[in-house]
């Protein structure tokens, strides 16, 4: 399964949209050189161009540029919802491993308030850099193995937070009061 890099984005601060760039350097066990999220368990964030387009369509004309969801790499030609934790992908000799699917948004982003939704909690993926190197827009990405749902880097607190949020959502759907 192959796809391509449609966009690259980075920011030196957390909590803000990322700015587009033509290329980045990924550092093994660290993340994207110069990006605010480097060094964490969520070193690199990925989002499908198709997910961004669905948000644009849903927002009926709202300008949503690449980087608006604070994603580092935008992939074109793949449904990221089919990948699981542990999935490994290559961009040339570079290797990424998916560590987390979605995230809990403690504070809603500007797009959420404008469009009434945000795609990152459902479709954003996070990865660690297993083998670093340069990445450019239009580079090919190949899935070398689908994950089994586990990764030695999945942060325990992220798994716990995600499970708690899913339980709250299920309770709300069932009509229960949530504290």
NUGUVO-772867 format. One record per atom (N, C-alpha, C): y, z, x; residue in one letter. Coordinates in pm, whole numbers, padded with zeros to 5 digits, always signed. Atoms other than C-alpha are relative to their C-alpha. Example, Ala and Ser with C-alpha at 12.3 -4.5 7.8 and 13.67 -1.06 7.14 Angstrom:
REM NUGUVO-772867
-00119+00000+00089a-00450+00780+01230a+00120+00000+00090a-00119-00006-00082s-00106+00714+01367s+00109+00073-00077s
***
This chain:
REM NUGUVO-772867
-00116+00000+00085x+00000+00000+00000x+00123+00000+00091x-00121+00008-00079x+00333-00104+00150x+00122-00010-00089x-00130+00011+00065x+00697-00084+00052x+00103-00013+00111x-00100+00014-00106x+01028-00102+00235x+00111+00103-00017x-00116-00088+00000x+01326+00113+00327x+00117-00077-00061x-00111+00067+00067x+01602+00015+00083x+00134+00063+00038x-00123-00068-00037x+01855+00273+00201x-00028+00123+00083x+00007-00120-00084x+01915+00551+00453x+00130+00077-00019x-00118-00082+00026x+02152+00843+00398x-00011+00130+00079x+00000-00132-00063x+02256+01156+00582x+00132+00070-00025x-00118-00085+00015x+02501+01442+00563x-00012+00116+00096x+00000-00114-00091x+02600+01715+00803x+00011+00133-00075x-00009-00122+00083x+02641+01963+00511x-00102-00006-00112x+00090-00009+00114x+02397+02082+00245x+00082+00006-00128x-00063-00012+00131x+02481+02057-00124x+00100-00108-00034x-00092+00110+00027x+02677+01732-00107x-00080-00132+00004x+00068+00130-00012x+02581+01366-00158x-00003-00045+00146x+00011+00053-00136x+02467+01190+00157x+00066-00137+00008x-00068+00127-00023x+02646+00890+00305x-00097-00103+00056x+00091+00104-00050x+02473+00556+00369x+00023-00032+00147x-00003+00043-00140x+02389+00453+00725x-00103-00112+00015x+00092+00112-00023x+02207+00151+00869x-00129+00042+00069x+00119-00046-00072x+01967+00348+01087x+00010+00149+00025x+00008-00142-00035x+01853+00702+01170x-00108+00017+00104x+00106-00035-00094x+01640+00869+01432x-00067+00125-00054x+00077-00115+00045x+01363+01099+01313x-00060+00069+00121x+00047-00081-00112x+01267+01380+01547x-00125+00077-00045x+00127-00066+00030x+00910+01513+01550x+00021+00148-00029x-00006-00140+00043x+00878+01848+01367x+00142+00052-00020x-00139-00044+00019x+01254+01854+01305x+00068-00070-00118x-00066+00074+00108x+01378+01579+01072x+00091-00107+00053x-00093+00106-00037x+01664+01333+01083x+00110+00056+00088x-00105-00042-00094x+01894+01371+01380x+00136-00002-00070x-00134-00009+00058x+02233+01493+01255x+00005+00034-00147x+00000-00032+00143x+02122+01572+00898x-00008+00150-00022x-00007-00144+00028x+02187+01914+00744x-00136+00062-00030x+00130-00056+00035x+01825+01954+00628x-00101-00004+00113x+00091+00005-00115x+01671+01891+00970x-00038+00143+00039x+00047-00130-00045x+01462+02182+01095x-00066+00083-00109x+00062-00076+00109x+01342+02298+00752x-00139-00056-00030x+00129+00055+00043x+01007+02244+00579x+00019-00126-00083x-00034+00122+00075x+01183+01975+00373x+00090-00084+00089x-00078+00067-00104x+01295+01778+00678x+00059-00132-00045x-00043+00133+00044x+01323+01438+00507x-00026-00010-00150x+00019+00019+00144x+01378+01362+00138x-00010-00149-00030x+00025+00139+00038x+01256+01041-00026x+00016-00015-00151x-00014+00031+00142x+01336+00879-00359x-00016-00151-00015x+00021+00142+00024x+01237+00542-00506x+00126-00065-00056x-00113+00077+00052x+01504+00278-00569x-00015-00018-00151x+00026+00018+00142x+01339+00228-00908x+00039+00125-00080x-00040-00124+00067x+01400+00596-00999x+00152+00007-00011x-00146+00001+00003x+01766+00560-00907x+00049-00100-00104x-00039+00100+00100x+01788+00244-01121x-00023+00053-00141x+00023-00059+00132x+01632+00429-01417x+00111+00098-00036x-00112-00093+00026x+01903+00696-01381x+00127-00078-00031x-00117+00083+00029x+02170+00424-01371x-00007-00054-00143x+00018+00053+00135x+02028+00270-01689x+00020+00108-00104x-00013-00112+00092x+02006+00608-01860x+00144+00046-00013x-00140-00045-00002x+02364+00691-01761x+00095-00105-00053x-00079+00108+00062x+02484+00363-01914x+00128-00033+00077x-00114+00048-00076x+02707+00233-01641x+00055+00096+00104x-00046-00094-00102x+02758+00545-01432x-00036-00053+00138x+00026+00048-00136x+02791+00440-01068x-00077+00107+00076x+00084-00094-00074x+02506+00612-00885x-00042-00069+00129x+00036+00065-00126x+02501+00501-00521x-00118+00071+00068x+00102-00064-00082x+02217+00566-00279x+00067+00117+00072x-00052-00121-00063x+02264+00915-00136x+00055+00100-00100x-00059-00088+00102x+02401+01060-00462x-00090+00119-00033x+00094-00108+00027x+02085+01271-00506x-00034+00077+00128x+00020-00061-00132x+02106+01384-00141x-00134-00042+00062x+00124+00052-00058x+01800+01171-00059x+00031-00068+00132x-00016+00062-00131x+01754+01057+00300x-00047-00145+00002x+00060+00133-00006x+01530+00755+00250x-00026-00049-00142x+00026+00065+00128x+01532+00524-00052x-00104-00108+00026x+00110+00096-00016x+01208+00326-00086x+00000-00098-00115x+00003+00104+00101x+01178-00002-00272x-00140-00056-00011x+00130+00063+00022x+00860-00138-00428x-00116+00096-00010x+00108-00098+00011x+00663+00182-00489x+00035+00102-00107x-00017-00109+00095x+00612+00444-00758x-00042+00128+00071x+00030-00121-00077x+00638+00770-00566x-00074+00105-00082x+00072-00094+00085x+00493+00954-00865x-00151-00009+00021x+00143+00017-00026x+00153+00823-00751x-00044+00070+00128x+00033-00067-00125x+00171+01006-00417x-00014+00149-00022x+00018-00145+00009x+00055+01364-00369x+00033+00064+00134x-00023-00075-00123x+00120+01635-00114x-00111-00034+00099x+00096+00036-00104x-00050+01545+00213x-00005-00149+00028x-00004+00144-00024x+00011+01170+00178x+00070-00028+00131x-00060+00038-00128x+00081+01018+00518x+00045-00145-00006x-00053+00135-00004x+00299+00714+00569x+00055-00029+00138x-00053+00042-00130x+00408+00515+00869x+00115-00098-00021x-00109+00097-00012x+00725+00329+00952x-00007-00042+00146x+00032+00034-00139x+00616+00144+01264x-00087+00111+00056x+00080-00107-00058x+00482+00415+01497x+00034+00139-00055x-00045-00127+00056x+00665+00691+01306x-00095+00044-00113x+00090-00053+00104x+00451+00919+01081x+00070+00112-00075x-00051-00105+00089x+00572+01126+00783x-00116+00052-00083x+00099-00057+00091x+00363+01364+00572x+00072+00072-00113x-00062-00059+00118x+00458+01462+00218x-00039+00148-00009x+00023-00144+00008x+00497+01841+00188x+00033+00058-00136x-00043-00055+00127x+00654+01883-00154x+00040-00112-00095x-00040+00094+00103x+00702+01696-00480x+00098+00071-00091x-00102-00061+00083x+01020+01771-00667x+00060+00124+00063x-00063-00124-00046x+01245+02069-00624x+00066+00066-00118x-00070-00074+00104x+01401+02337-00834x+00149-00010+00031x-00146+00008-00018x+01771+02271-00881x+00063+00127-00056x-00061-00126+00044x+01931+02615-00894x+00139-00022-00057x-00130+00038+00055x+02271+02460-00949x-00009-00148-00031x+00008+00140+00042x+02304+02135-01136x+00099-00084+00080x-00084+00092-00077x+02444+01838-00944x+00099-00072-00093x-00102+00073+00076x+02740+01625-01054x-00065-00105-00090x+00066+00103+00080x+02504+01352-01176x-00062+00062-00124x+00058-00067+00117x+02326+01600-01404x+00106+00019-00107x-00106-00024+00098x+02654+01689-01569x+00055-00130-00059x-00049+00128+00051x+02754+01323-01603x-00104-00074-00082x+00106+00078+00065x+02416+01179-01708x-00092+00085-00087x+00087-00088+00078x+02244+01483-01857x-00140+00013+00057x+00132-00005-00062x+01951+01454-01617x+00014-00021+00150x+00008+00026-00145x+01854+01445-01249x-00145-00030+00031x+00135+00046-00028x+01552+01269-01110x-00068+00076+00115x+00059-00065-00118x+01500+01474-00791x-00102+00109-00034x+00102-00102+00029x+01317+01767-00957x-00136-00058-00038x+00125+00062+00041x+01053+01526-01090x-00056-00099+00100x+00047+00113-00080x+01038+01236-00848x+00041+00003+00147x-00037-00009-00141x+01198+01342-00522x-00117+00052+00081x+00105-00046-00090x+00955+01385-00235x+00063+00053+00127x-00046-00055-00126x+00996+01589+00079x-00112-00013+00102x+00100+00025-00104x+00823+01527+00409x+00042+00066+00131x-00025-00041-00137x+00791+01653+00763x-00029-00119+00090x+00018+00107-00097x+00808+01427+01065x-00113+00039+00094x+00114-00025-00089x+00471+01419+01242x+00018-00074+00133x-00030+00079-00120x+00575+01144+01488x+00135-00065-00023x-00136+00048+00018x+00941+01059+01534x+00025-00140+00052x-00041+00131-00046x+01130+00743+01609x+00114-00053-00085x-00111+00059+00075x+01400+00509+01478x-00047-00061-00132x+00025+00064+00130x+01417+00387+01117x+00125-00078-00036x-00110+00086+00044x+01631+00102+00988x-00022-00045-00144x+00010+00060+00132x+01707-00034+00644x-00081-00128+00013x+00092+00114+00008x+01448-00303+00555x-00129+00019+00080x+00128-00026-00066x+01174-00146+00773x-00110+00011-00104x+00116-00012+00088x+00827-00164+00618x-00060+00138+00013x+00066-00130+00006x+00651+00154+00513x-00141-00025-00050x+00138+00014+00043x+00275+00176+00485x-00061+00137-00026x+00074-00123+00029x+00073+00450+00318x-00132-00011+00074x+00124+00005-00078x-00207+00526+00562x-00108+00089-00060x+00099-00081+00071x-00374+00799+00354x+00069+00075-00113x-00051-00078+00113x-00320+00955+00013x-00041+00145+00020x+00026-00141-00019x-00297+01331+00018x-00095+00058-00103x+00091-00070+00091x-00535+01576-00143x+00070+00115-00071x-00077-00106+00064x-00254+01801-00266x+00032+00117+00091x-00028-00109-00093x-00238+02019+00043x+00066-00053+00127x-00064+00030-00128x-00034+02023+00361x+00027+00132+00067x-00022-00127-00070x-00006+02290+00627x+00147+00039+00007x-00143-00028-00005x+00373+02271+00593x+00062+00029-00136x-00059-00024+00131x+00416+02319+00217x+00049+00144-00006x-00054-00136+00001x+00649+02618+00192x-00049+00078-00122x+00054-00082+00109x+00492+02900-00015x+00105+00028-00108x-00103-00031+00098x+00822+02987-00179x+00031-00121-00088x-00024+00120+00081x+00866+02625-00295x-00111-00017-00103x+00112+00010+00092x+00520+02623-00452x+00017+00104-00111x-00019-00107+00097x+00591+02956-00623x+00116-00032-00096x-00116+00034+00083x+00937+02845-00748x-00034-00111-00098x+00034+00113+00085x+00799+02519-00884x-00093+00045-00113x+00093-00051+00102x+00516+02700-01068x+00076+00083-00103x-00080-00082+00092x+00765+02947-01219x+00084-00087-00092x-00082+00089+00082x+00993+02666-01339x-00086-00075-00101x+00090+00068+00095x+00700+02480-01494x-00043+00095-00112x+00039-00098+00101x+00592+02799-01674x+00115+00022-00099x-00116-00016+00087x+00946+02844-01810x+00015-00119-00094x-00010+00121+00081x+00955+02484-01931x-00107-00001-00108x+00109-00004+00097x+00616+02525-02101x+00029+00102-00109x-00034-00104+00097x+00733+02846-02269x+00109-00049-00094x-00108+00054+00085x+01049+02675-02394x-00055-00103-00098x+00060+00100+00088x+00846+02388-02534x-00083+00065-00110x+00083-00073+00097x+00620+02639-02708x+00085+00086-00093x-00090-00075+00084x+00927+02807-02859x+00014+00146+00036x-00010-00140-00044x+00900+03131-02664x+00135+00026+00064x-00125-00039-00064x+01202+03321-02541x-00028+00023+00148x+00018-00012-00145x+01240+03301-02161x+00113+00085+00056x-00102-00083-00065x+01418+03565-01955x+00039-00057+00131x
***
